[in-house]
C-alpha cells in the first residue's frame, strides 16, 4: 500500500486559488487556461487546480507539494512537471488519461509498486524519475536495474530519465551505453607508438610560381628585333667610319692650300 502523505507536508505553504491562477495567466476564466507555469512558488496545496479542466501543460516543479488529488480531474493534461516536490504517491494521476510526459524527479517515491497506477495511461511516452543535472532523484532510483523493471512494467514508454528505450534512436542509446561500459572495464592501454610525421600532399615546388611559356610568335619577333638591332649597330659603325674618312680627307685638302 502506498504511504499516505503526512499532514505535516501540507501544514504550511501557498495554496492555489482562483486569484493566483488568474493573476499568473491573465485569464478571466479557469476553464480557459491551457498552459500554467507555477515553478518555485512555495506551493503546498493544489487547491482549485481541478477547475482548470482544459489544462494541457502544467509545471509545478520546485514547490512543496505532497498531495496530488486535484490533478485527477485534469483529463486533457498532456505534460506534467512535478520535479523537486514531496510526492510519495501518484495514485491521483490515474485519471490523467491524456498524459504523455511526466517528470517526477526529486520526490519521495520508494518503490516501483507506487507507479503501477500509471499502467492505464496509454499515451504516456516519457517518464523521468532521476535528473543528474539537477541532482534530483527518488529513493527507488537506488536500485541498479530500476529502469529495466520500469520499462517492463510500462512497455509503452519510449524514454526513461531522458534516455530512449523504444522507437527511433533506442538502439543508438543502447550501443552508447555498452560502449561506455566497455571503456570503463578496459584495462589501461599501453602507450601508443609515435605516429609518423605528416607527409606533404603535393611534391616540393608545386606551389611555386612558374615562368610563363613564351609562344613561338613572340620568340620569332624577339629574334627579328635582335637582328634588326645588330644591323642598325653595324650601319651606325659604317657611318661613323665614313664620316671619319671624310673629315681626314678634308683636313689634308685644307692643309695643301697654305705655304710657309
For each residue, the residues with C-beta under 8 A, 3 or more apart:
1:
2: 88 89 91 113 114
3: 88 89 110
4: 88 89
5: 9 10 66 67 86 87 88 89
6: 9 66
7: 10 11
8: 11
9: 5 6 44 64 66 67 86
10: 5 7 13 44 45 66 67
11: 7 8 44
12: 44
13: 10 42 43 44 45 63 64
14: 20 41 42 43 44 45 63
15: 20 43 44 45 47
16: 20 21 38 43 45 46 47 48 49 70
17: 20 21 47 48
18: 21 22 30 48 51
19: 22 23
20: 14 15 16 17 23 24
21: 16 17 18 24 25 27 30 33 36 48 49 52
22: 18 19 25 26 27 28 30
23: 19 20 26
24: 20 21 36 37 38
25: 21 22 33 35 36
26: 22 23
27: 21 22 30 32 33
28: 22 32
29: 32 33
30: 18 21 22 27 33 48 51 52 53
31: 51 52 53 54
32: 27 28 29 54
33: 21 25 27 29 30 36 52 54 55
34: 54 55 56 57
35: 25 55 56 57 58
36: 21 24 25 33 52 55 57 58 59
37: 24 59
38: 16 24 41 43 58 59 60 63
39: 59 60 61 62 63 81
40: 61 62 63
41: 14 38 63
42: 13 14 63 64
43: 13 14 15 16 38 46 60 63 64 65
44: 9 10 11 12 13 14 15 63 64 65 66
45: 10 13 14 15 16 65 67
46: 16 43 49 50 60 65 67 68 69 70 71
47: 15 16 17 70
48: 16 17 18 21 30 51 70
49: 16 21 46 52 55 70 71 74
50: 46 53 70 71 72 73 74
51: 18 30 31 48
52: 21 30 31 33 36 49 55 74
53: 30 31 50 73 74 75 76
54: 31 32 33 34 76
55: 33 34 35 36 49 52 58 74 76 77
56: 34 35 76 77 78 79 98
57: 34 35 36 77 78 79
58: 35 36 38 55 74 77 79 80 81
59: 36 37 38 39 81
60: 38 39 43 46 63 65 80 81 82 85
61: 39 40 81 82 83 84 85 103
62: 39 40 83 84 85
63: 13 14 38 39 40 41 42 43 44 60 84 85
64: 9 13 42 43 44 85 86
65: 43 44 45 46 60 68 82 85 86 87
66: 5 6 9 10 44 85 86 87 88
67: 5 9 10 45 46
68: 46 65 71 72 82 87 89 90 91 92 93
69: 46 72 92
70: 16 46 47 48 49 50 73 74 92
71: 46 49 50 68 74 77 80 92 93 95 96
72: 50 68 69 92 93 94 95 96
73: 50 53 70 95
74: 49 50 52 53 55 58 70 71 77 95 96
75: 53 95 96 97 98
76: 53 54 55 56 98
77: 55 56 57 58 71 74 80 96 98 99
78: 56 57 98 99 100 101 123
79: 56 57 58 99 100 101
80: 58 60 71 77 93 96 99 101 102 103
81: 39 58 59 60 61 103
82: 60 61 65 68 85 87 102 103 104 107
83: 61 62 103 104 105 106 107 128 131 134 136
84: 61 62 63 105 106 107 134 136
85: 60 61 62 63 64 65 66 82 106 107
86: 5 9 64 65 66 107 108
87: 5 65 66 68 82 90 104 107 108 109
88: 2 3 4 5 66 107 108 109 110 114
89: 2 3 4 5 68 92 114
90: 68 87 93 104 109 114 115 117 118
91: 2 68 94 117
92: 68 69 70 71 72 89 95
93: 68 71 72 80 90 96 99 102 117 118 121
94: 72 91 117 118 120 121
95: 71 72 73 74 75 92
96: 71 72 74 75 77 80 93 99 121
97: 75 120 121 122 123
98: 56 75 76 77 78 123
99: 77 78 79 80 93 96 102 121 123 124
100: 78 79 123 124 125 126
101: 78 79 80 124 125 126
102: 80 82 93 99 118 124 126 127 128
103: 61 80 81 82 83 128 131
104: 82 83 87 90 107 109 127 128 129 138
105: 83 84 128 129 130 131 134 136 137 138 161
106: 83 84 85 131 134 136 137 138
107: 82 83 84 85 86 87 88 104 138
108: 86 87 88 138 139
109: 87 88 90 104 114 115 129 138 139 140
110: 3 88 114 138 139 140
111: 114 140
112: 115 116 140 146 149 150 153
113: 2 116
114: 2 88 89 90 109 110 111 117 140
115: 90 109 112 118 127 150 153 154
116: 112 113 119 153
117: 90 91 93 94 114 120
118: 90 93 94 102 115 121 124 127 154
119: 116 153 154
120: 94 97 117
121: 93 94 96 97 99 118 124
122: 97 156
123: 78 97 98 99 100 156
124: 99 100 101 102 118 121 127 154 156 157
125: 100 101 156 157 158 159
126: 100 101 102 157 158 159 160
127: 102 104 115 118 124 150 154 157 159 160 161
128: 83 102 103 104 105 131 160 161 162
129: 104 105 109 137 138 140 141 146 150 160 161
130: 105 136 137 138 141 161
131: 83 103 105 106 128 134 135 136 137 161 162
132: 135
133:
134: 83 84 105 106 131
135: 131 132
136: 83 84 105 106 130 131
137: 105 106 129 130 131 141
138: 104 105 106 107 108 109 110 129 130 141
139: 108 109 110 142
140: 109 110 111 112 114 129 143 146
141: 129 130 137 138 146
142: 139 146
143: 140 146 149
144:
145: 148 149
146: 112 129 140 141 142 143 149 150
147: 150 151 160 161 163 165
148: 145 151 152
149: 112 143 145 146 152 153
150: 112 115 127 129 146 147 153 154 157 160
151: 147 148 154 155 157 160 165 166
152: 148 149 155
153: 112 115 116 119 149 150
154: 115 118 119 124 127 150 151 157
155: 151 152 166
156: 122 123 124 125
157: 124 125 126 127 150 151 154 160 165 166
158: 125 126 164 165 166 167 170
159: 125 126 127 162 163 164 165
160: 126 127 128 129 147 150 151 157 163 165
161: 105 127 128 129 130 131 147
162: 128 131 159
163: 147 159 160 173
164: 158 159 167 168 169 170 172 173
165: 147 151 157 158 159 160 170 173
166: 151 155 157 158 170
167: 158 164 170
168: 164
169: 164 172 173
170: 158 164 165 166 167 173 174
171: 174 175
172: 164 169 175 176
173: 163 164 165 169 170 176 177
174: 170 171 177 178
175: 171 172 178 179
176: 172 173 179 180
177: 173 174 180 181
178: 174 175 181 182
179: 175 176 182 183
180: 176 177 183 184
181: 177 178 184 185
182: 178 179 185 186
183: 179 180 186
184: 180 181
185: 181 182
186: 182 183 189
187:
188:
189: 186 192
190:
191:
192: 189 195
193:
194:
195: 192
196: 199
197:
198:
199: 196
200: 203 204
201:
202: 206 207
203: 200 206
204: 200
205: 208
206: 202 203
207: 202
208: 205
209:
210:
211:
212:
213:
214: 218 219
215: 218 219
216: 219 220
217: 220 221
218: 214 215 221 222
219: 214 215 216 222 223
220: 216 217 223 224
221: 217 218 224 225
222: 218 219 225 226
223: 219 220 226 227
224: 220 221 227 228
225: 221 222 228 229
226: 222 223 229 230
227: 223 224 230 231
228: 224 225 231 232
229: 225 226 232 233
230: 226 227 233 234
231: 227 228 234 235
232: 228 229 235 236
233: 229 230 236 237
234: 230 231 237 238
235: 231 232 238 239
236: 232 233 239 240
237: 233 234 240 241
238: 234 235 241 242
239: 235 236 242 243
240: 236 237 243 244
241: 237 238 244 245
242: 238 239 245 246
243: 239 240 246 247
244: 240 241 247 248
245: 241 242 248 249
246: 242 243 249 250
247: 243 244 250 251
248: 244 245 251 252
249: 245 246 252 253
250: 246 247 253 254
251: 247 248 254 255
252: 248 249 255 256
253: 249 250 256 257
254: 250 251 257 258
255: 251 252 258
256: 252 253
257: 253 254
258: 254 255
259:
260:
